[in-house]
Amino acid sequence: MTDQRTAVEAVDVTKRFGATVALTRAGIRIAPGRTHALVGRNGAGKSTMVSILTGLARPDEGTVSFGGEPAPPLGDRDGWRRRVACVYQRSTIIPSLSVAENLFLNRQSDGGPIRWRGLRRRSQEILERYGVAVRADRLAGELTVEQRQLVEIARALSAGARFIILDEPTAQLDGPAIQRLFARMRALKEQGVTMLFISHHLNEVYEVCDDVTVFRDARHVLTTPVAELPHGDLVAAMTGDAVTLGERSDRAAPAPEVVLRTDELSLGGHYEDVSLEIHRGEVLGLAGSGSSGKVALAETLAGLRGAGRGTVSIDGVRLRPGDVAAALEAGLGFVPEDRNKEGFVPLLSLTENVTLPVTRRLGRYGAVSTARQRAYASRMIGELDIRASGPEQPVGELSGGNAQKAVMARALSNEPKALVVVDPTAGVDVRAKEALLGAIEDAARRGSGVLVVSDELDDLRVCDRVLVMFHGRVVRDLPRGWTDQELVALMEGVA
């Protein structure tokens, strides 16, 4: 007999990976038609629980049920797809296929030839039913991050799933896109869809979720209605103690020397006439929505993009546009927007990744001294408190927070004169965020000029001042002391 009071339940789940215990008698119970948050620090066991709830991993102990009925066998992929779907932070949409082909992936036909006209017609009907404003014949690689997520949600619902897991869905969205996603989530909830929402942004939990479950150190800590849990208590449950973020430390005032300068820098379609100066020891914020041009500007500074006109100079050395090697040689450190795609080499070890910019310093005649490389990497690993099984562990195996720390360590390994960091704390937990923001301030204390490119308020609070971009132009230079309301209004173009 099915339990109508429970949509999904995991009971006393234990999961080990070799000597690592990923979950210890952990559980979660989600009521039908509710939006339920699962939060915890990196390494708390959230990803392992998602793998078990989606049938990608088998628990060593414990049970999973849907509506009171036992979960299907792991080999019954159709059975799992009818019960649960997950929209991951890394999209599972195949860019070289059309939207229609992605919607009906692995179920294009009933065994006979594929009837493409009918497939496209059914796809368009599904897209319209769930309010996804894209054409079925459009190439999926042309979609925005937001559109890809909506296609994945429509795919899950069309397969019959009424339970959807959203894993860090806002990590790559700007403010307006996040609000549109939340509106879609509320509409799905009204249709009886049950959702598990995973996010490191606790304000989002309070905005869109009904209930919250906290994991810590591979164990279940609490489950309660969101409205009954104060913010401070939620943070304490995640970390074991209270953590306060976003307060600027007592760094000395920036020095008069300019270490990074742009003069009327422009790149058609992205930004226009951006002139800025960053002084030695200064942390400058660059804020704006996803369409503001801030990321394209940061990538221009790092040599990843050219510039239509204008100049960039580091410590008085004028850079050639689109030349990454020249930017590094001039003394630039860079943390890119997408750590998984651009930040590290996943199959290389932590030691190799951290020392990539300084490898030639660690030996003579083109040979790298292994001992010097390990010693250098160990120092960086210690300074950023990177948690790994050892310095030889591949970076691709690290948790999100520790992988981001590795990317930061690589950027800092060259003792940069100027450091440009894009979304430095995206997708990391409270403790990792604290460590990463601390590393930014330490770099400024050592004399680097730092540009923090982000729309996360916690990231921007460590800045001495914040430049706000809107539709490709700098619209305001805010000194320290700005309010959240003031900054958000400027970023959204309503001030």
N, C-alpha and C positions, 0 to 999 in steps of 0.2 A: 504494500500500500504506500503510495507516495505521500510525502510530507509537504503539504501546501504552504507551510510556514517557513520552509527553508529552500532557497533556490540552489545554493551550493554550500557544501560543508566538507571541510577536511578535519579529521580527528586524529590527534596523537601521532602526527607525521614525523618520522625521523628519516633523514637522508644523509648518507656519508659518501664522500668522494675520496677513496683511499683513507689517509689518516685524518682528513678534514671532515668535521661534522658540520654540515650546512644547515641542518634543522634538527632540533631535539624536542620531540613530543610537542610539536607546534600545531596549531590549528586555527581555523577561521570559519565563521558561520555567517552567511550572507542571506538576508531576507529578500523575498521576491520584490521586484520593482523598486529596490533601493539602490542608491549610489553609495558604495562602501569604499573608503580609503584604506590602503595598506601602506604604512609608512615605517621608516626605520633607517638607521645609518647604513652606508655601504657595507656589505658583508653581514647584514642582519639576517638574511635568509629570504628576502622578498623574491629575488629572481628564481631561486630554487622552488619556492612555493608556486610561482607562476608556471614553471616547467611542469610541475606535478599536476596543477589544475588544468593544464592544456594537454596532458597526456604525452608530453615529450620526455618525461622521466618517471620512473616507477619508485614510489617510496619504499624504503627498506622495512619500515613499520608504519602502521596507521592505515586509514581508509579515506577515500574521496567519494562523495555522492552528489547527485544532481536531483533535486526534488525528492530526496529520500531514496532514490534508486542508485545502486552501485554504479560507479563509473565504468565505461566500456573497457574491454581489454586494450592494451596499448596498440596492438596491431590493427584495431578497428578504427582507422582514421576517419571514415565517414561518420561513424558514431560519435566521435569526439567533435567533429565539425558541426554536427547538428546541435550540440550542447553548448559549446564554448568557442569563442574566437578571441584572438589577442591582436591589438594594434600596437606594435612595438615602436620604440623610439627610432630604431632603424627600420625603415619601411620595407615591407616584403613585396611591394609592388614591383613587377618586372618592367623596367623602363622601355625595353625594346618591343614590348607588346602593346596592343591597343587597350583602351579601358575595358572594352567588351571582353577581350581575351583574358584580362586579369580578373574580371568579375566571375567568369565561369572557368577559371583555371582548374584543371583536373575533373571537370564535369561539363565539358563542351558538348557531349552527346551521350546517348544511351547505348553506345557500342557501335552504332552505324557511322556513316560519314557525317561530318560536321556541316550543318546547314547555316552558313554564315549570315545570310540575310535574317533568318529567324533569330539567330544568336544576338545580332546587333539590335533587333527590335526589342527582344526581351530585356537586354541590357539597358536600353534607353528607358524602358518602363520602370525598371528597378531604380535607376538614377533619379527619375522624376518622383517616384514614390517616396524616396528618402531625402529629397531636396538637395541632390548633388548637381550643381549647375555646370556640368561638362558634357561633351558629346561622347557617345559610346565609341565612335570610330577614331577618337583622338589618341595620339601616341601618348602612353602613360609617362614617358620621360619628359614630356612638355608640361606636366602638371606641377603646381606649386606643392610645397609640403602640406599645406592645409587641404588641398584637393586630394592628394594621395591618401591622407588619413580618412577623409570622408568616403572615398572609394573603398577603402579597406573595411570600414564600418558597414557600408552597403553590401559588400560581398559577404560579410559574416551574417547579416540579417537575412539575405536572400538564400543562404544555405540552411536556414532554419534556426540558427543559434539565437537564444534570447538572453544569453549571458555573455557580456563583452568585457574583456580586460583592456584597459587603456594604460599602457606602460610609458610614463613620462611623455604624454602626448603634447604638452605645451613647450617642451624644451627648445624647439626650433621655430616657435610661432611668436609673432609680435602681439602687442596688446589687443588691437581690434580682432585679430584672428583668434586669439584665446577666447575672447568674449563670444565670438560666433560659435566656437566649438562648445562652450558652456551652454549656449542657447540650444544647440542641437542635442546636447546631452539631456537637458531638461525636457525637450520634446520627446526624446526616446523614452525617458522615464515615464512620461504620461501615457505612452503606449505600452507600458508594462515591461520594458527592457530592464534587466538587472545589470549593473556595472560595477566593476572593481577598478578603482582609480588609484594609480601609483604616481606619486610626485614628491619631490624634495621641497616644493614651494608650499609651505604650510598654509599660507594665506589662501591658496587655491582649494585646499581641503575644506576650509571654513566656508568658502564661497559656494561650492558645488556639491558637497558630500553630506549624506545623512548620518552615516556612522563611520567610525575609524577603528582600525586594528593596528596595534603597534608591535613590531618585532624588535627584539634586541638580543644580540649575541646568540642568534639561531633559535631563540625561544619566543613564545607568545608572552607579551607583557600585559596587554589589556585590550578590551573591546568595549566601546561605549558610544552613545550618540554624540556627534560632534558638538552639538549645542551645550552639552553638559561638561565639556572639557576645556578649561581655560588654556590659552596659548602656552603659558609658562609651564603648565603641567604636562602638556603634550611634548614639549621639548625635553623636559626632565625625564619623561617616560622613554623617549628615544635614546637619550644619552646617559641616563643614570644620574645626571645632575643638571642644573640649569646652565644655559649658555646664552650670553648676550652678544649679538653681532652688530656690526655697523658703526661702532663708535670710533672716530678717528683718534689715533694715539697722539702722544705729545712729540711728534717729529719736529725737528728744527725747521725754520722757515726755509723755503727753497733758495738756492744760491742765485746770483744774478746771471751766471753763464747760461746761454741757451744751448741745449744739446740736441733738440729736434725742432726743425722749422719747416713749414710749408708756406709758399707764397703763391696765392691765387691759383691753387691747384684745382684742376677741372678734369672730369671724365664724363663725356657725353652720356646722358641717360642715367647717371648715378649721382654725381655731385658737381657743384659749380662754385668756383672762386673761394675755396677754403684756405684761409690763412690762419696758422696757429703757431704758437711757440710753447715749448715745454722746457722749463729750467732744470738745472741740475738739482736733484733731490725733490722734485715736484711730482705729485700724482695728479694728472689731469684726467677728468672723465669726459667721455664722448657718448652722449645718450641720444636716443631716437628710436622710432619704430623700425620695423623691418624694411620699410620703403624709404627710410631717411637717407640712405647712402653711407651710413657709418661703417659698415663692414667692408664695402668696396674701397673706402678711403683707407682703412687699416691695411687691406691687402695691397694697395698701391704703395704704402710706406714700406711694406716688407718686400716689395719687388715682384709680387705675384700678379700684379696688373700694371699696365702702362698708364700713362696719363695723357690726356689730350693736350693740356698745356699747364704751365706752372712748374714750380720746382720743389724738390725735397732735399734737405741737407741734414746731416748728422754731425754735430760738433764741428760745423763749418765746412764739411766735405759734401759737395753736391753729388747726389746719386744719379745714376743713369736709370731712367724709367724701365720697369720690367726686368730688372737684374737682381735676382735674389742673392747671388754670390757677392755683388757689390754692397748690398745692404748689410749682409753679415760681416763683411770685411770692414765696413765703416763702424761697426759696433752696435748693430741692432739685434735685439732678442725678440722673438715673436711666438705668441701662443695663438694658434689659429682657431677659427670658429668651430670646426668639426675635428675633434681630437682623433676620432676613429679613422677618418679618411686622410687627414693631413698632418696629424700631430705626432704620430709615432709609427714605427715599423713593427707590426704585431708579433712577427715570428722572431725578431731579435730580442736579446735579453734586456733586462732593465739596465744593466751596466752599459751595454752597447748603445741603447737609446739615449741615455743620459749624457754620454760623452761624445755623441755624434759631432757637435760643432767644434770640439777641441781635440779630436783624434790625432791630428798631425802634431800636436804639442806633446803627445804622450810617448814619443819614441824618436829614434833617429833614422835617417836614410829610408824613410817610408815604412819602417817596421814599428808596430805599436808594442810598447812594453805592457804586458798583461798585468804585471804588478802595479804599475803606475795607473793604469786604467781602472783597476779595481779600487785602488785607494782613492782616486778622484771621485769615482761613482759612489763609493761608500760615504764619503763626506756629504755629497749632495743628497743621497738617500736619507741620511741621518738628519740633515737640516730641515727637510720637508716631511720627515716622519712618514716615509713611504712604507706601507705594510706589504711585505711580500714574503714568500717562502725562502727567498734568498736572492742575491744580486743577479743570479743567472736565470731567474724565472722569466719566461717570455712576457713582455708587457701586455700582449693580447689576452693573457690569463688573469690580469689584475682586475679588481673591482673598479667601477667608474671613478670613484674619488681618488684612488691610488694611481690609476692611469693618468688622470688629469694632473696629479702632482708630478708624475714622471715627465709630462709634457712641459710643465713649469720648470722643472729642474733642468731639462735640456735647454730651455730658453735662457736660463740664468747661468748655465755652465761657462759661457764665454765672458762673464762679468760685463754685461752690455752697458754701453753708454746710454742707450735708449731702449726701453722695453715696451712693446706694444702687445697687449693682451686682449683677446676678444672673448667675451662671455666666460671669464675665468672660472666661475663657479657653477656653470650650467650642469644640471644633472648630478650634483654631488650632495652629500649629506651635510649636516650642520657642522660636525667636527672638521671634515675636509674643507668646507668653506672657510672656517676659521683659520686653518693652516694656510690655505692659498692666499687669502687676503693678508695674512701676516707676512707671507713671503713677498708680496707686492710692497708692503711698507718697509720691509728690511732692505729690499733693493733700492728704494728711495733713500733710506738712511745711508747706504753705501755710495750714494751719489748718482744713481741712474735717474734719468727722467722717464716717467712711466705714463703711458696712455692706456687707460682702462675703457674699453669699448663695450658698453653694456646698457641694457635697460632695466637691470636688476638693481633695486634701490640699495640693497645691502652692499653690492659691489661699489656703488657710487658714493656711499657715505665715507669711504676712506679717502676720498679725493679732496685736494685743496680747493679745486673749483671744477665746474662741469660746463662743457660746451654742449648745447642742445641743437641737434640737427632736425630739420623738417623739410621733406621733399628736396633733399640734396643741398640745402644751404644751412649754414650756422645761423640760428635765429636768436640765441641768447648765450651770454657768458655769465654763469651763476657763481657767485662767490660762496664759500662755505657758510652754512646757515640756512640753506634753502629748505623748504618744507616739501613733504611728499606730494601734497596736492599741487603745489606750484610746479614741481618738476614734471609730474605726470601730465598736467594740463598742457605744458609746453610740448612734450613729446607727442601728445595726441592732437596738437594743433587747435586747442580750444582756448588758449590764452593769448 
